[in-house]
Amino acid sequence: MARAQSEFRCCECASNLPKWSGQCPECKSWNSIEEIPVISPASNRYSVWPGTKASAEVMLLNQIPALDKPRFSCEIPELDLVLGGGLVPGSVILLGGDPGIGKSTILLQCLAKISKQKQALYVTGEESLQQVNLRAQRLKLPNGHLKLLSSTCVEEIIAQAISCKPEVMVVDSIQTIFTNSLQSAPGSVSQIREGAALLVRLAKQSNITIFLIGHVTKEGQLAGPRVLEHMVDTVLYFEGDSSTRYRVIRAVKNRFGAINELGIFAMSDEGLKQVSNPSAIFLSQHDQPVSGSVIMVSREGTRPFLVEIQALVTESHAGHPRRISIGLESNRLAMLLAILQRHGGISLSDQDVFVNAVGGVRISETGSDLAVILAIVSSFRDRPVSNHLLVFGEVGLSGEIRPVPNGEDRLREASKHGFETAIIPKANMPRKTQIKNLKLIPVNHLADTLDAL
């Protein structure tokens, strides 16, 4: 078969070139030339010349038939929670994460469970079928119904999918897939874009749910063109340190559900296990209260969980004191230190400040402001805070303590874990129901909070 024609175009100046080169001869930009397939006018089905007939049909919204079962479970409740309640037929889900964090493991577990009730196909481009079988045996997965395919050609994958008609399919990974219409190597920008476009078209036309596994860069972002995240329906990130047991799946895009849900797992000898009590993994068990440690209630999606904020304040011997935060935004830490100096009367201009969210969790909400400030004050004064004290609240630039969403849910989570006292914004005080066995201290200003502490 003759190879399809293609042309090379610069992404910066849009000039056409006869072949690929490292530098564009027109605008002198490096690594900006990509391969683009040429579509002849005769084969263009979307011609808009007068007299041509459109292949698509225009329908009213109320005439479109609804799906009998809009969602089905992937047999892993934590993953269902992140996806917004389950898998949607015809959707495309992109899962990215660091090497060795467990992307292939959790999807192999998912497909092995789904294959008991539905047709499932696992396409591997990085491993052989024997290697996948060895992993399934190590994880003790049921392997009597799951179908495997080892291929990197997207045309062959689509042909096999049309033949066996799976309801769920995994492609591991999108960086190894190539199409015969392009001459560039697998993993290039053009190959990833064209391969993903063909798989998305297969999912929409055949109503197949497709998981795509993607590699990440050194910065932790998905490798490949940015348009890849726009093409799929859901983008999931696998977070966590490969040296620890715990993993977190976070949705950053979801057309069929919320994007702020978290799925928490623990790596074991038999694969990834769900964590029934997420608050336990983010708390350190101290026998005695220690300075610089404060407990707060964070909230991701519909789930509140307890997080320990640790701070270390030590004398600086350099010209510029260091401000380092792990799991928290560094710019917000600098702002909180300025608020503490202005409205709390505590200057840390000659102190190094280190703040950490225990357990490797990332906190992006403003409800952690009050806990960060109190942990810094506790470390600076070397005054331990009680293990039974809970804190949450947003701190404004004028020193006021602002409320946070879902305050009663956070308080109920704290009461469930045996906390006795909570320092909260006054606007978050429960109005109708009372929280049992929990003493509430409402505060309006940062000065009131330091006095209460």
TORVO-427664 format. One record per residue (C-alpha): residue in one letter; y, z, x negated. Coordinates in steps of 0.001 Angstrom, whole numbers, plus 524288, in hexadecimal, padded with zeros to 5 digits. Example, Ala and Ser with C-alpha at 12.3 -4.5 7.8 and 13.67 -1.06 7.14 Angstrom:
A7EE6C81E787CFF4;S7FBDC81BE47CA9A;
This chain:
M800008000080000;A80D6D7FC777FADB;R8162C8080B7F7C6;A821EB809AA8008A;Q82EF38063E7FA84;S83897810D37F6D3;E845FE811DF7F0ED;F84CF181C177E8BF;R859CA821FE7ECF8;C8631082BEA7E70E;C86570837DF7EFA3;E87328839B27EA26;C8795782C2E7EAC8;A86F3E824F17F372;S86DEA819C07E9B8;N86122811F77E9D0;L859448105D7DD50;P84D86807B77D9EF;K845B28130A7D408;W84646821987D1EA;S84DD08277A7C6A1;G85224835127C2F9;Q860BB8322F7C3B6;C8680F829CD7CD6A;P86F5181EED7C620;E87A4581EEC7D04C;C87E2D82D347D231;K87759832A37C5E9;S870A183D877CDBA;W86365842737C916;N856D2843527D13C;S85D8083DDF7DD4B;I8554C8317C7DF1F;E84A7E831C77E953;E840EC827E37EEA5;I842AC8230A7FC9E;P8390581A3D803DD;V83E5680D438089B;I83C4D80A2E81712;S83CA87FBCE81A2B;P8448D7F79D8262A;A838797F16582C44;S831087FE4682C4C;N83C5B8066783127;R8388280B3283EBA;Y845A18117E840FD;S84DC780525840AD;V859B9805E68497A;W85C027F74884AE6;P85E3E7F2A0858F0;G851DD7EE6E85FC7;T848A57F7F085918;K840CC801D686100;A841098103C85DC5;S833D3816BB85B94;A8387A8244285FCD;E83A8E8282186DF8;V8463382FA887342;M8423683AE387C40;L849128459B883BE;L8473B8535E87EAA;N840AA8580D88B25;Q8371284CA088ABB;I831188509787DB8;P8240C8578188015;A823248653287A7E;L818258695D8718E;D80D16870C087816;K80C6787A4C86CC0;P8195887A1E86561;R814218833B85AC9;F807268879F8554A;S8041C892B084BFD;C80121890A783DA2;E7F84689CC383E67;I801198A47A83516;P80A8C8ACDA83D24;E8144B8AEC983204;L815348A0128300F;D8167E89E1483EC1;L821FA8A78A83EA0;V8291789FD683406;L8268F892F183B0F;G82C7689823847A3;G81FF189A9C84F44;G81640890B684A01;L814B58827184660;V81B118778784E33;P8131A86ADB84F54;G8196A85FD5847AB;S821AD868C183F22;V822D8867C583050;I823C28747B8287C;L827DE8750081A37;L82319880D28126A;G828F588341804F8;G8275E88DCD7FACE;D825358910C7EC84;P8188788CDA7E5D4;G80D33896077E85A;I813CF89D8C7F348;G8098F899E27FD92;K80E2388D90804C4;S80105886998043C;T7F9A78933E806D2;I80059896C18138E;L7FFBD888E5818F7;L7F14F887E08158A;Q7EF26894BE81CB9;C7F70E88FA482831;L7EFA0882CB82951;A7E25E8894B827B6;K7E54B891D983390;I7EB66886E983B9B;S7DFCC87DD4838F7;K7D7088867584166;Q7DE4C881AD84D83;K7E5D48757084963;Q7E407869E284059;A7EA2186CFB83313;L7EB9D8650D82691;Y7EF4986A4681920;V7F47885FC180FEE;T7F501863B9801A3;G7FBD485BCD7F738;E7FBEC8661A7EC82;E7EDDD86B017ECEB;S7E0778652C7EE87;L7D80C867BC7FA66;Q7CF2D870777F244;Q7DAB5878F97EE3F;V7DF0587A9C7FC5B;N7D12087E1B80018;L7D0848885E7F550;R7DD0888EAA7FA51;A7D7DD88ECF80838;Q7CB6C8957980392;R7D33189F777FBBD;L7DB7C8A27D807AE;K7CF3B8A30081046;L7D4C089948819F0;P7CCCE8927C82494;N7CAA5884C181F62;G7C22187E62829A1;H7CCDC8772783117;L7D7FD874A882772;K7D92D866AE82275;L7DE02863CF814AA;L7E3FE857AB80E8D;S7E7C7855918005A;S7F1FA84ACB7FFAA;T7FFC98485E7FAD4;C8028183B4280176;V80A4183D5A80DE3;E80502830D781423;E7F70D8358F81218;I7FA528430381756;I8004183D38823AC;A7F48D8343A8259E;Q7EB0B83FA382472;A7F35E847FD82D9A;I7F37283D46837EA;S7E4AF83C0183666;C7E0C584A7183782;K7EC1984E34840A7;P7EF2185C1783C35;E7F825864F5843EB;V7FCBF86C3F837C0;M7FDCA866C7829FA;V8020286C4581CC6;V80705863B68119E;D8067486AC980477;S81006867127FF1F;I81AC885D6F802AB;Q81E5185BDE7F433;T8110F855937F147;I811AD84B917FC49;F8158A83D777F98C;T816E88310280173;N812AF823777FD15;S81FBD81DA680133;L826A6824057F585;Q82418822CC7E6FD;S829E582FDA7E2EC;A8214F83B437DEE5;P81CC5845B67E88D;G82679850D47E980;S832728483A7E824;V83D5A848CF7F21F;S839DA83BE07F880;Q82B3883EE97F94B;I82D6884C4A7FF6A;R836FB846DD8095D;E82EAD83B3980D63;G821F8842F480DA0;A827EC84DAB815F1;A82DED8439C81F2F;L8209F83D4882187;L81A2084A7282407;V824F484E9882D5C;R8233A841D8834CB;L81487844698357F;A816E18520D83AE9;K8203C84D738458B;Q8182F841BD849D4;S80AB98483784956;N80EFA8560184D77;I8091185BEC8411B;T80E728689E83B95;I810418669282CED;F8126F870B782246;L818B886BA0815D0;I817F5873EF8097D;G823A18720180080;H826BD8760E7F2A4;V8331C87D827EF23;T83CB787C627E3F5;K84086886E27DA23;E84B4E88B3D7E364;G8413D88D677EE40;Q84578881B97F684;L83C2B877787FBA4;A83A4E86C807F1E0;G83D4485E8C7F5C2;P8482D858967FDCA;R85042861648067A;V84D7C8582A811C3;L83F5F85D06811AC;E84376869B181850;H84ADC86205822B3;M83F1D8596F825E0;V835B98647B82947;D8365D86DAC834F8;T8341587A9A82DEC;V8369387F2182007;L82F9988B5D81B2F;Y831838923680E2D;F826EC89A6F807CA;E82DDA8A583800AC;G829278B05E7F7E2;D8250E8B3147E9F8;S817C78AD957E656;S815558B9E07DE44;T815CB8C2947EA64;R80D2F8C2F47F67D;Y817478C099800F4;R81C378B37A805CF;V826B08B00180FBE;I827B68A36B81799;R835668A07A81C5E;A839BE8956D82560;V8467688EF48213A;K845A98841082B59;N83E47883A08382C;R840F787A3284345;F837AA881AC84C34;G83B4288FD58498F;A843B4899AA84262;I8465089849833DA;N847BF8A69E83058;E839B28AB2C83238;L8315D8B08082723;G822B58B0058252E;I81DA48BA5181BA0;F810798B908814CB;A808D98BFD880A1B;M800788B86080059;S7F2798BD2B7FF4A;D7E5668B8487FA23;E7E2F78B1A18072E;G7F0168AAE38083E;L7FCA98AEE180EED;K7FBC38BA3981867;Q8060F8BDB38227E;V80E018CA1982079;S80DAE8D22182CF4;N818468DBC082881;P822A88D445820C4;S82B4C8E04681F15;A821288E6DB8166D;I821DE8DC9580BA7;F830A68DDA480A1E;L830FD8EC7480872;S82E228F45E7FC3A;Q8269F900EC7FE4F;H82E7A90B5C7F70A;D8294E919487F6F8;Q8372691E6C7F55A;P84430918267F8F2;V849F1910257EDDA;S857FB90C377EB7B;G85BE38FE3D7EE3A;S851B48FBD77F8E1;V855858F99E80725;I84D448F4938127E;M852BD8EA9C81C10;V84D608E2C382788;S84EB18D432825D9;R84B8D8CA2583029;E845EF8BC9282E76;G8448E8B51583B1E;T83E688BDE08454A;R8387D8C79B83BC7;P83F4C8D3B183613;F839A98D96A829A5;L83D668E3FF82001;V8427D8E06F8128A;E845AF8E94E80726;I852658E6517FFFC;Q852D48EB597F202;A85EF88EC437E987;L861038F0087DB61;V86EA18F3277D63E;T86FE98F5697C7AF;E87AF78F5A27BDE3;S87E8E8E8537B895;H880598E6187AA02;A884D68D8057AB57;G8921C8D26D7AE3F;H88DFB8CD557BB8C;P885238D6447C3B5;R879558CF907C978;R8770F8CDE17D810;I868F78C9D67DA88;S862628C9427E7E1;I854668C52E7EADC;G8515E8C1AA7F8EA;L85FAA8C31D7FCD9;E86B6B8BA2D7FB89;S872B08BCB37EED0;N87FFF8B8FC7F44A;R87E6B8C2D77FF45;L87B178CD647F553;A888068CAF87EE59;M88F2E8CBD77FB53;L8887E8D8BE7FEEB;L88C3C8DE9F7F1CB;A89A778DB0B7F45F;I899B98E143801F5;L893AE8ED8A7FC16;Q89EBE8EEA27F240;R8A99A8EC457FC1E;H8A4BF8F41D807DA;G89B008FD7380192;G8A2C9901737F5B4;I897918FE727EC49;S89A998F51D7E109;L88F4C8EEB37D9DA;S897488E5D07D115;D890CD8EB757C4DE;Q882FC8EC277CA83;D877BB8E2787CAE7;V8725A8E1317D8BD;F864948DC6F7DBCE;V85FC88DB0E7E9E0;N852098D75B7EE22;A84B138D5457FB1E;V83D618DAD57F927;G831A68D2167FB89;G837D68C51B7F7EE;V83DE28C31F80565;R84AA98BB9C806AF;I854D38C1AA80FB6;S85F938B8A381477;E864DB8C07E81FF2;T870E68C91A81F47;G869C68D5068249B;S866408D8CE816A6;D8746A8DB74812A1;L874668E9E4815BD;A8673C8EC3880F3D;V86BA68E55E802C2;I878238ED7C801DC;L8711E8FA5E80439;A866888F6FD7FA3C;I8712A8F41A7F026;V87829900EE7F318;S86B5A908687F264;S8682B902C97E503;F876029048E7DFDA;R876AA912E37E411;D8683A9150F7E0D4;R8667191B027EE4B;P85967917AF7F4D1;V8593991356802FD;S84F00918CC80C4B;N842BC910B380E50;H84448912BD81CF4;L851F290CDC81DB1;L8543B8FF22822D2;V8609A8F6F582162;F865698E9CF8265D;G8728E8E3BA8296D;E87C668D97F82511;V8883A8DD9581D14;G895118D66B81F41;L89FB68D3EF81549;S8A82B8DE9581B3E;G89D288E881819E4;E898FE8E8758282D;I88A868E94182B9C;R8873B8DDE583479;P87B5B8DCF783D8A;V86F8A8D46283B0B;P8670C8CD3784504;N85B2F8D39A84B67;G85E998E16A84768;E855438E7FB85104;D849A78E01584C15;R84CB58E48B83E42;L84D768F2B584285;R840808F1ED849B9;E83A1F8EC5C83D82;A83F948F7AF83586;S83AE4901C283F6E;K82D528FBB983F39;H82C668FE2E83082;G8308A90C688314A;F83EDA90C0282D2A;E846EB917B18317E;T85539913D782F48;A85C9F906ED8301A;I86A8F903AC82C00;I86E988F8368347D;P87B038F18C83954;K880E08F85F8450C;A880338EBCE84D00;N8715C8EB8A84B16;M86F3E8F8A0851DD;P865508F70885D03;R86BE28F7A586A47;K8608E8F834873D9;T854698FCAD86C9C;Q853299074F86270;I84B19905E68560D;K8412A910E385540;N84074919AD84930;L84BD1912B4842A1;K8590F9191584016;L863E790EDC84069;I870839102A83894;P87A979061E83D1E;V8852A9022883377;N8917B8F9EE8349B;H8968F8F941826B9;L891348F97B818EE;A897B79069281633;D8909890C96821EC;T883C79072881CB4;L8859990D4980F3A;D888BD91A508159C;A87CA09197881E28;L87446915FB8126D;
